Amino acid sequence: MSSDVTTVMETLGKQAKDAAKVMRMVDTKAKNKALLLAAAILRREREEILAASAMDMKAADENGLDAASKDRLALNADRVDAMADGLEQIAALPDPVGAITDLVYRPSGIQVGHMRVPLGVIGIIYESRPNVTADAAALCLKSGNAAILRGGSEAIHSNRAIAGCLRRALVDAGLPQNAVQLIDSTDRALVGALLKSEKYVDVIIPRGGKSLIERVSAESRVPVIKHLDGICHVYIDASADREMALSIALNAKTHRYGVCNAMETLLIHQDAVDCVAPIVKAMQEKGVEIRGCEKTVAAASGLDVKVATDEDWATEYLSPILSVRIVDSLDQAIDHIGRYGSAHTETIVTKDYDAGQRFLREVDSSSVMWNASTRFADGFEYGLGAEIGISTDRLHVRGPVGLEGLTTQKWIVLGSGQVRG
């Protein structure tokens, strides 16, 4: 690693660490003021942001980016306004920092409990979508953290413009502008330097494709909050209401294809085999390709179902393809999810209370549901207001990561002069 890269990263890290010391003491009113000022500046500077976006889009055309990538990259007036709206929504959320919970008296007379505190310095590495610059910075700000942002090189001009608005808002609110820093370079070596900045950075959050997250997970010396795949399952139990099962399956798969909480595999109990043909037909009417086990192919006789392979069960398609398997029992469904799943989101459709309870207890994923679409695995739907990502890790947070997920707890003890004998 070059000395220049090391120097840049050390400078950013020291500035972030100093800013984090201030941010953890800032009250809610000051943080909300900064967020509301940032929203106003984004709206005021809309034309400048769109001009920066036009530069990114010109480069995207020259570099031959595909249509989907350019759609994620593009900004327009509505998207800038949506970023500003998002900052205002985060300002309206409850502030978790400083909350004291679980206070109990001990026999010695002391009270013991927990207080929520910021994580410190959060490094966020992301691709394409420039709105992440605003969303991620705002969530870190509201939770009392300092953020070092490293967006994709394809969005460098947009990210500079957006980060500049946020930094001006921090200054206007009397807060350290280095609470939000953008790595203002497309040098890929700086990503590696960020991942090795354990002296300054407390946690890394990657947002992007599987290759990015794999690289971050492999190289980082800093703890990482991440998920690699969203291989989500819907299991239709023997007692499932058939209309409900069809509705949930269709929504889980076809509401949006390219999202991590979309269903990729449908499991159906052998005693609910009458569900197969109607669901397959409804999926195919929406343009979904079906790949099924041999029993599924037989149950969907007359419909075009391809034979699934082992690779299909372990694939996150992010496209209109669905694998379907008929299972002998709830046990086999749970075993299948444990073997092929990614610990993201699974749901059971059943009227059987015991089956529902077993599924909730025994399926080891970050979100487990009963009679609901996997598409509900989302910070907004869970009442978090906003999320910075979804974690399939066990530590320190699982599932959608909102403001509380960007904090940790410390023990506090309240006494009245007690000493230990």
Buried (B, 14 or more C-beta within 10 A) or exposed (E): EEEEBBEBBBEBBEBBBBBBEBBBEBEBEBBBBBBBBBBBBBBEBBEEBBEBBBBBBEBBEEEEBEEEBBEBBBBEEEBBBBBBEBBBBBBEBEBBBBBEEEEEEEEEEBBBBBBBBBBBBBBBBBBBBBBBBBBBBBBBBBBBBBBBBBBBBBBBBBBBBBBBBBBBBBEBBEBBBBBBBBBBBEBEBBBBBBBBBEEBBBBBBBBBEEEBBEBBBEBBEBBBBBBBBBBBBBBBBBBBBBEBBBBBBBBBBBBEBEBBBBBBBBBBBEBBBEBBBBBBBBBBEEEBBBBBBEBBBEBBEEBEBEEBEEEBBBBBBBEBBBBBBBBEBBEBBBEBBBEBBBBBBBBBBBEBEEBBEBBEEBBEBBBBBBBBBBBBBBBEBBEBBBBBBBBBBEEBBBBBBBBBBBBBBEEBEEEEEEEEE
